[in-house]
């Protein structure tokens, strides 16, 4: 029996052990945006250090940053073999709204084939799958390639310190390419590799009017209402065709050529698929583009939250003194967050009326990316998925953002193999997040094949 076969057999025999370890780390509420969870963030970093050391990884270290630390480890003893930098993040989204969870978000609960917990899919499940694939290999021989781990704790807040970390540690992080399992699959039987990601620009827009909340009967009609004003401004950021009206917004948007449109059309992301996944009564998007193009290859502008005035039970006739909206934009090559910020400022300067003041707070952002498909890493992963699923993977654009991919291209000069074993209905960032366990186990097998394919 070959070492590859032994590793695959080990993974089959240790499914329950692997699952128990996933549950273990899911119980730690590593919410990076919550300062009260700082100790929990460190607990997960220390948990990772322990697991990496047990696997025989070397130079295992927790590197502090201005906020949450980066965990590093390596094993570099495979001669004449490529070096893979494995990326992951151990932070998770906040659990709110808590009352919509069917089971506690940090108490992993299995229902049928699914494991429900915050981080089960995004992305502790994917990090643990990678660790378990490495475990299966090292328990049955040596690794067939060189590996480095870089697991951060700030992805869910835009990775504000990661680019500086990579710039400062270029030699330490040098690799032939990156394996990034933070993307997902289009379906249980549809293994996928992502070749393009949208970027992100996230802002808060604040509009203020009177010095304090006013009685709407005594003063309504005589002063401008910041809530009404903000809603009007936001409504004007898109026209009836879903076209974003910020000045110069589309100037650098890369067009989709006919060949790529034909390839994207082959993906099973049609109207029926999206209606099922979203529960929406109908679809709506930028005119002239198909749904798969709208969510992967075109930029967006969306309200993520609004706050103003009285929102409690009952009625209070108040004219609010201020209003705030959280706005995010998904960007495509070759847009940048800085340029989009200037476009938003220009829009506000041209459209905000007298009678209010306004301010824009920059939250975080990340550049879009697009990768080559001909690299050795992509070939190794494609062959691995074909072996496990019995069908070649689909190549797709991802509507979400993984800023580290573009940052790696810039800082380290390496491309990323983007994959993962989450599914579209995993409810990442939402209550009742889950990971489909049969897919997760197949993902571990695929990663085992991937590493051996690099030998």
WONORMO-V744860 format. One record per pair of residues at least 12 apart in sequence whose ideal C-beta (glycine too) atoms are under 7 Angstrom apart, sorted by the first residue. I is the first residue (numbers start at 1). J is the second residue. D is the distance in Angstrom with one decimal. If there is no record, write none. Layout:
i=I j=J d=D
i=I j=J d=D
This chain:
i=3 j=140 d=5.3
i=3 j=141 d=3.9
i=4 j=452 d=4.7
i=6 j=140 d=3.8
i=7 j=136 d=4.2
i=7 j=137 d=4.8
i=7 j=140 d=4.8
i=7 j=448 d=5.1
i=8 j=445 d=6.0
i=8 j=448 d=5.9
i=10 j=136 d=4.5
i=10 j=139 d=5.6
i=10 j=140 d=5.8
i=11 j=132 d=6.9
i=11 j=136 d=4.4
i=11 j=444 d=5.3
i=11 j=445 d=6.1
i=11 j=448 d=6.4
i=15 j=441 d=6.1
i=18 j=132 d=4.6
i=21 j=128 d=6.3
i=22 j=124 d=7.0
i=22 j=125 d=6.3
i=22 j=128 d=4.6
i=23 j=108 d=4.3
i=25 j=44 d=6.3
i=25 j=47 d=5.7
i=25 j=124 d=5.5
i=25 j=128 d=6.6
i=26 j=106 d=6.9
i=26 j=108 d=4.6
i=26 j=117 d=4.3
i=26 j=119 d=5.6
i=26 j=120 d=6.1
i=26 j=124 d=5.8
i=27 j=106 d=5.7
i=27 j=107 d=6.8
i=27 j=108 d=6.8
i=28 j=40 d=5.3
i=28 j=43 d=5.2
i=28 j=44 d=5.1
i=28 j=47 d=7.0
i=29 j=106 d=4.8
i=30 j=44 d=4.5
i=30 j=90 d=5.7
i=30 j=91 d=5.3
i=30 j=92 d=5.7
i=30 j=153 d=7.0
i=31 j=91 d=7.0
i=31 j=92 d=5.9
i=31 j=94 d=5.2
i=32 j=68 d=5.7
i=32 j=91 d=3.5
i=32 j=153 d=5.7
i=32 j=154 d=5.5
i=32 j=156 d=5.2
i=32 j=157 d=5.1
i=33 j=94 d=6.1
i=33 j=156 d=6.6
i=33 j=157 d=5.3
i=34 j=94 d=6.5
i=41 j=68 d=5.0
i=41 j=91 d=6.7
i=41 j=153 d=5.2
i=44 j=90 d=4.5
i=45 j=62 d=5.2
i=45 j=69 d=5.2
i=45 j=71 d=5.3
i=45 j=90 d=6.7
i=45 j=153 d=6.5
i=48 j=71 d=4.7
i=48 j=90 d=6.4
i=48 j=151 d=5.8
i=49 j=62 d=6.2
i=49 j=71 d=6.2
i=51 j=131 d=5.7
i=52 j=73 d=4.2
i=52 j=149 d=6.4
i=55 j=134 d=5.7
i=55 j=135 d=5.8
i=55 j=138 d=5.7
i=56 j=75 d=6.7
i=56 j=138 d=5.7
i=57 j=73 d=3.8
i=57 j=74 d=6.6
i=57 j=75 d=5.4
i=57 j=149 d=6.9
i=58 j=73 d=7.0
i=58 j=74 d=5.8
i=58 j=75 d=5.9
i=59 j=72 d=6.9
i=59 j=73 d=6.3
i=59 j=74 d=5.2
i=60 j=73 d=4.3
i=63 j=165 d=6.7
i=65 j=161 d=3.9
i=65 j=165 d=6.1
i=66 j=161 d=5.1
i=67 j=154 d=5.9
i=67 j=160 d=6.9
i=67 j=161 d=6.0
i=68 j=91 d=6.6
i=68 j=153 d=3.3
i=68 j=154 d=5.2
i=69 j=153 d=6.1
i=70 j=150 d=6.3
i=70 j=152 d=5.0
i=70 j=165 d=5.6
i=71 j=149 d=6.8
i=71 j=151 d=4.4
i=72 j=149 d=6.4
i=72 j=150 d=5.9
i=73 j=149 d=4.5
i=74 j=147 d=6.7
i=74 j=148 d=4.3
i=75 j=143 d=5.8
i=75 j=146 d=6.7
i=75 j=147 d=5.5
i=76 j=146 d=4.6
i=78 j=143 d=5.9
i=78 j=144 d=6.2
i=78 j=145 d=5.2
i=78 j=146 d=4.9
i=81 j=144 d=6.4
i=81 j=145 d=4.4
i=81 j=146 d=6.0
i=81 j=454 d=6.4
i=81 j=455 d=6.1
i=82 j=145 d=5.6
i=82 j=146 d=6.9
i=82 j=176 d=4.2
i=82 j=376 d=6.3
i=82 j=454 d=5.5
i=83 j=146 d=4.0
i=83 j=148 d=6.6
i=83 j=175 d=4.5
i=83 j=176 d=5.3
i=84 j=145 d=5.9
i=84 j=146 d=7.0
i=84 j=147 d=5.1
i=84 j=175 d=6.2
i=84 j=176 d=7.0
i=84 j=177 d=6.6
i=84 j=179 d=5.2
i=84 j=454 d=7.0
i=85 j=148 d=4.8
i=85 j=150 d=6.1
i=85 j=173 d=6.0
i=85 j=175 d=3.7
i=85 j=178 d=4.6
i=85 j=414 d=6.9
i=86 j=130 d=5.9
i=86 j=147 d=5.9
i=86 j=148 d=6.8
i=86 j=149 d=5.0
i=86 j=179 d=5.0
i=87 j=150 d=5.6
i=87 j=178 d=5.5
i=87 j=180 d=4.5
i=87 j=404 d=6.0
i=88 j=123 d=6.2
i=88 j=126 d=6.8
i=88 j=127 d=4.0
i=88 j=130 d=6.8
i=88 j=151 d=4.3
i=89 j=123 d=5.9
i=89 j=151 d=6.6
i=89 j=152 d=5.0
i=89 j=153 d=6.7
i=89 j=155 d=3.6
i=90 j=124 d=6.6
i=90 j=127 d=6.6
i=90 j=151 d=5.7
i=90 j=153 d=5.4
i=91 j=153 d=4.7
i=91 j=154 d=6.3
i=91 j=155 d=6.0
i=91 j=156 d=5.0
i=92 j=118 d=5.0
i=92 j=119 d=3.9
i=92 j=124 d=7.0
i=92 j=156 d=6.5
i=93 j=118 d=6.6
i=93 j=156 d=5.4
i=93 j=429 d=4.9
i=95 j=118 d=5.2
i=97 j=431 d=6.5
i=100 j=431 d=3.8
i=101 j=431 d=4.8
i=101 j=432 d=5.9
i=102 j=432 d=5.7
i=103 j=116 d=5.7
i=105 j=117 d=6.3
i=105 j=118 d=4.2
i=106 j=118 d=6.2
i=108 j=120 d=6.7
i=113 j=436 d=5.8
i=113 j=437 d=5.3
i=113 j=438 d=5.6
i=114 j=434 d=4.2
i=114 j=435 d=6.8
i=114 j=436 d=5.7
i=114 j=437 d=6.8
i=115 j=434 d=6.3
i=115 j=435 d=5.0
i=115 j=437 d=5.8
i=116 j=432 d=5.9
i=116 j=433 d=6.8
i=116 j=434 d=4.7
i=117 j=433 d=6.7
i=118 j=433 d=5.5
i=120 j=433 d=5.6
i=120 j=434 d=5.7
i=120 j=435 d=4.0
i=121 j=422 d=3.9
i=121 j=426 d=4.0
i=121 j=428 d=5.2
i=121 j=433 d=5.9
i=121 j=434 d=6.5
i=121 j=435 d=4.6
i=122 j=422 d=6.5
i=122 j=428 d=3.9
i=122 j=433 d=6.9
i=123 j=182 d=5.0
i=125 j=435 d=4.3
i=125 j=440 d=6.1
i=126 j=181 d=4.1
i=126 j=182 d=6.3
i=126 j=420 d=5.1
i=126 j=421 d=6.5
i=126 j=422 d=7.0
i=127 j=151 d=6.4
i=129 j=181 d=6.8
i=129 j=421 d=6.3
i=129 j=440 d=6.0
i=129 j=443 d=5.0
i=129 j=444 d=5.1
i=129 j=447 d=6.4
i=130 j=181 d=6.0
i=130 j=447 d=5.9
i=132 j=444 d=5.2
i=133 j=444 d=5.1
i=133 j=447 d=3.5
i=133 j=448 d=4.8
i=133 j=451 d=6.7
i=136 j=448 d=5.6
i=137 j=448 d=6.3
i=137 j=451 d=6.0
i=143 j=451 d=6.7
i=144 j=451 d=5.9
i=144 j=452 d=5.3
i=144 j=454 d=6.3
i=144 j=455 d=3.6
i=145 j=451 d=5.9
i=145 j=454 d=4.2
i=145 j=455 d=6.5
i=148 j=173 d=6.6
i=148 j=175 d=6.0
i=150 j=173 d=6.3
i=157 j=364 d=6.3
i=158 j=364 d=2.8
i=158 j=365 d=6.5
i=158 j=366 d=6.2
i=158 j=403 d=6.5
i=159 j=403 d=5.3
i=159 j=404 d=5.9
i=160 j=364 d=6.3
i=162 j=404 d=6.0
i=162 j=407 d=6.4
i=163 j=407 d=4.7
i=163 j=411 d=6.0
i=166 j=407 d=6.5
i=166 j=408 d=6.9
i=166 j=411 d=4.1
i=166 j=412 d=5.9
i=167 j=411 d=5.2
i=170 j=411 d=6.8
i=170 j=412 d=6.3
i=173 j=412 d=5.7
i=175 j=414 d=5.8
i=177 j=375 d=5.9
i=177 j=377 d=4.2
i=177 j=414 d=5.3
i=177 j=415 d=5.4
i=177 j=416 d=6.8
i=177 j=417 d=6.2
i=178 j=408 d=5.6
i=178 j=414 d=5.6
i=178 j=416 d=4.2
i=178 j=417 d=6.9
i=179 j=377 d=6.7
i=179 j=417 d=5.3
i=180 j=402 d=6.7
i=180 j=405 d=6.5
i=180 j=416 d=4.6
i=180 j=417 d=6.8
i=180 j=418 d=5.1
i=181 j=419 d=5.6
i=181 j=420 d=4.5
i=182 j=402 d=5.4
i=182 j=420 d=5.9
i=183 j=398 d=5.4
i=183 j=418 d=4.3
i=183 j=419 d=5.8
i=183 j=420 d=4.5
i=184 j=420 d=4.6
i=184 j=422 d=3.7
i=184 j=423 d=6.4
i=185 j=420 d=7.0
i=185 j=421 d=6.3
i=185 j=422 d=6.9
i=185 j=423 d=5.9
i=185 j=439 d=6.9
i=186 j=267 d=6.6
i=186 j=268 d=6.1
i=186 j=269 d=6.8
i=186 j=394 d=6.0
i=186 j=396 d=6.6
i=186 j=424 d=6.7
i=187 j=268 d=6.8
i=187 j=423 d=6.8
i=188 j=423 d=6.6
i=188 j=436 d=6.5
i=188 j=439 d=5.6
i=189 j=389 d=6.6
i=190 j=268 d=6.7
i=190 j=394 d=5.8
i=191 j=385 d=3.9
i=191 j=389 d=4.7
i=191 j=393 d=4.2
i=192 j=393 d=5.5
i=192 j=394 d=4.9
i=192 j=396 d=5.4
i=192 j=419 d=6.9
i=193 j=378 d=6.4
i=193 j=381 d=6.1
i=193 j=382 d=6.5
i=193 j=393 d=4.9
i=193 j=395 d=5.5
i=193 j=417 d=7.0
i=193 j=418 d=6.5
i=193 j=419 d=5.3
i=194 j=396 d=5.7
i=194 j=397 d=7.0
i=194 j=398 d=4.4
i=194 j=418 d=3.9
i=194 j=419 d=7.0
i=195 j=370 d=6.6
i=195 j=371 d=5.1
i=195 j=373 d=5.7
i=195 j=395 d=5.5
i=195 j=397 d=6.9
i=196 j=296 d=7.0
i=196 j=369 d=6.8
i=196 j=370 d=4.3
i=196 j=397 d=4.2
i=196 j=398 d=6.9
i=197 j=368 d=6.0
i=197 j=369 d=5.0
i=197 j=398 d=5.0
i=197 j=400 d=7.0
i=197 j=401 d=6.1
i=197 j=402 d=5.3
i=197 j=405 d=5.7
i=198 j=330 d=4.1
i=198 j=331 d=5.9
i=198 j=332 d=5.7
i=198 j=368 d=5.3
i=198 j=399 d=5.8
i=198 j=400 d=6.7
i=198 j=401 d=5.6
i=199 j=331 d=3.7
i=199 j=335 d=6.5
i=199 j=337 d=6.7
i=199 j=365 d=6.9
i=199 j=366 d=5.1
i=199 j=367 d=4.7
i=199 j=368 d=3.6
i=199 j=401 d=5.7
i=199 j=406 d=6.9
i=200 j=328 d=6.4
i=200 j=330 d=6.2
i=200 j=331 d=6.7
i=200 j=365 d=5.5
i=200 j=366 d=4.9
i=200 j=401 d=4.0
i=200 j=403 d=7.0
i=201 j=328 d=7.0
i=201 j=329 d=4.6
i=201 j=331 d=6.1
i=201 j=337 d=4.0
i=201 j=340 d=4.6
i=201 j=341 d=6.6
i=201 j=365 d=4.4
i=202 j=328 d=4.7
i=202 j=363 d=4.1
i=202 j=364 d=5.4
i=202 j=365 d=6.2
i=203 j=327 d=5.0
i=203 j=344 d=6.5
i=203 j=360 d=5.4
i=203 j=361 d=6.5
i=203 j=362 d=6.0
i=203 j=363 d=6.2
i=204 j=324 d=6.0
i=204 j=326 d=5.5
i=204 j=361 d=4.1
i=204 j=363 d=6.3
i=205 j=230 d=6.7
i=205 j=324 d=6.9
i=205 j=325 d=5.1
i=205 j=327 d=6.0
i=205 j=358 d=6.7
i=205 j=360 d=5.6
i=206 j=322 d=6.7
i=206 j=324 d=5.1
i=206 j=358 d=6.5
i=206 j=359 d=4.7
i=206 j=361 d=6.9
i=207 j=226 d=4.4
i=207 j=229 d=5.6
i=207 j=230 d=4.5
i=207 j=322 d=6.7
i=207 j=323 d=4.9
i=207 j=356 d=5.2
i=207 j=358 d=4.9
i=208 j=226 d=5.9
i=208 j=321 d=6.5
i=208 j=322 d=4.6
i=208 j=356 d=6.4
i=208 j=357 d=5.0
i=209 j=223 d=6.3
i=209 j=224 d=5.6
i=209 j=225 d=6.8
i=209 j=226 d=4.3
i=209 j=321 d=6.0
i=209 j=355 d=6.5
i=209 j=356 d=4.9
i=210 j=223 d=5.7
i=210 j=321 d=5.1
i=211 j=321 d=6.6
i=212 j=321 d=5.3
i=213 j=318 d=5.0
i=213 j=319 d=6.7
i=213 j=320 d=5.7
i=213 j=321 d=5.1
i=214 j=319 d=4.2
i=215 j=317 d=6.6
i=216 j=317 d=4.5
i=216 j=318 d=6.1
i=216 j=319 d=4.4
i=217 j=317 d=6.0
i=219 j=319 d=5.9
i=220 j=319 d=5.4
i=223 j=355 d=6.7
i=224 j=353 d=6.6
i=224 j=355 d=3.5
i=224 j=356 d=5.5
i=225 j=319 d=5.6
i=226 j=308 d=6.7
i=226 j=320 d=6.0
i=226 j=321 d=6.8
i=226 j=322 d=5.4
i=226 j=323 d=4.2
i=226 j=356 d=5.6
i=227 j=308 d=4.0
i=227 j=309 d=5.7
i=227 j=320 d=5.2
i=227 j=323 d=4.3
i=229 j=353 d=6.5
i=229 j=356 d=5.2
i=230 j=323 d=4.3
i=230 j=325 d=5.8
i=233 j=348 d=7.0
i=233 j=351 d=5.9
i=233 j=352 d=6.4
i=234 j=303 d=6.1
i=234 j=325 d=6.0
i=236 j=351 d=6.1
i=237 j=301 d=5.6
i=237 j=347 d=6.8
i=238 j=301 d=6.5
i=241 j=286 d=6.8
i=241 j=287 d=4.0
i=242 j=284 d=6.9
i=242 j=285 d=5.4
i=242 j=286 d=4.0
i=242 j=287 d=5.9
i=243 j=286 d=6.3
i=244 j=299 d=6.8
i=244 j=301 d=5.0
i=246 j=343 d=4.2
i=246 j=344 d=5.9
i=246 j=347 d=4.8
i=247 j=343 d=5.6
i=247 j=346 d=4.9
i=247 j=347 d=6.2
i=248 j=343 d=5.5
i=249 j=343 d=5.5
i=252 j=334 d=4.6
i=252 j=335 d=5.5
i=253 j=299 d=6.1
i=253 j=332 d=5.8
i=253 j=335 d=6.4
i=254 j=332 d=6.3
i=254 j=333 d=4.5
i=254 j=334 d=5.8
i=256 j=293 d=6.2
i=256 j=297 d=5.0
i=261 j=293 d=7.0
i=264 j=292 d=5.1
i=264 j=293 d=6.1
i=265 j=290 d=6.9
i=267 j=292 d=5.4
i=267 j=394 d=6.0
i=267 j=396 d=5.8
i=269 j=291 d=6.3
i=269 j=292 d=4.1
i=270 j=291 d=6.8
i=271 j=283 d=5.7
i=271 j=291 d=6.1
i=274 j=291 d=5.5
i=277 j=424 d=5.1
i=277 j=425 d=5.9
i=286 j=298 d=5.6
i=295 j=399 d=4.1
i=296 j=396 d=6.8
i=296 j=397 d=3.2
i=296 j=398 d=6.6
i=296 j=399 d=5.2
i=297 j=332 d=6.1
i=297 j=397 d=5.5
i=298 j=332 d=6.4
i=299 j=329 d=6.4
i=299 j=330 d=5.9
i=299 j=331 d=5.4
i=299 j=332 d=5.2
i=299 j=335 d=6.3
i=300 j=329 d=6.3
i=300 j=330 d=4.4
i=301 j=327 d=6.8
i=301 j=329 d=4.9
i=302 j=328 d=5.7
i=303 j=325 d=5.7
i=303 j=327 d=6.1
i=304 j=326 d=4.3
i=304 j=327 d=6.9
i=304 j=328 d=5.3
i=305 j=326 d=4.3
i=306 j=325 d=4.7
i=307 j=324 d=4.9
i=308 j=320 d=4.8
i=308 j=322 d=6.8
i=308 j=323 d=3.6
i=308 j=324 d=6.8
i=330 j=399 d=6.5
i=330 j=401 d=6.7
i=331 j=368 d=5.0
i=332 j=368 d=5.3
i=333 j=368 d=5.0
i=333 j=370 d=5.2
i=335 j=368 d=6.5
i=336 j=367 d=6.0
i=337 j=365 d=3.0
i=341 j=362 d=6.2
i=344 j=360 d=6.2
i=345 j=360 d=6.3
i=348 j=360 d=6.9
i=366 j=401 d=5.3
i=366 j=403 d=2.6
i=366 j=406 d=6.6
i=367 j=403 d=6.6
i=367 j=406 d=4.0
i=368 j=406 d=6.6
i=369 j=405 d=4.4
i=369 j=406 d=4.0
i=369 j=409 d=6.3
i=371 j=415 d=4.9
i=371 j=416 d=6.1
i=372 j=415 d=5.8
i=373 j=395 d=6.5
i=375 j=415 d=5.8
i=377 j=417 d=4.0
i=378 j=417 d=5.5
i=380 j=450 d=5.2
i=380 j=453 d=3.8
i=380 j=454 d=5.1
i=381 j=417 d=5.2
i=381 j=419 d=5.8
i=381 j=450 d=5.2
i=383 j=453 d=5.4
i=384 j=446 d=4.6
i=384 j=449 d=3.6
i=384 j=450 d=4.1
i=384 j=453 d=5.7
i=385 j=446 d=5.4
i=387 j=449 d=5.3
i=388 j=442 d=5.3
i=388 j=445 d=5.0
i=388 j=446 d=4.5
i=388 j=449 d=6.6
i=389 j=442 d=7.0
i=405 j=418 d=6.8
i=421 j=439 d=5.1
i=421 j=440 d=5.5
i=421 j=443 d=3.3
i=422 j=435 d=6.7
i=423 j=436 d=5.4
i=423 j=439 d=6.4
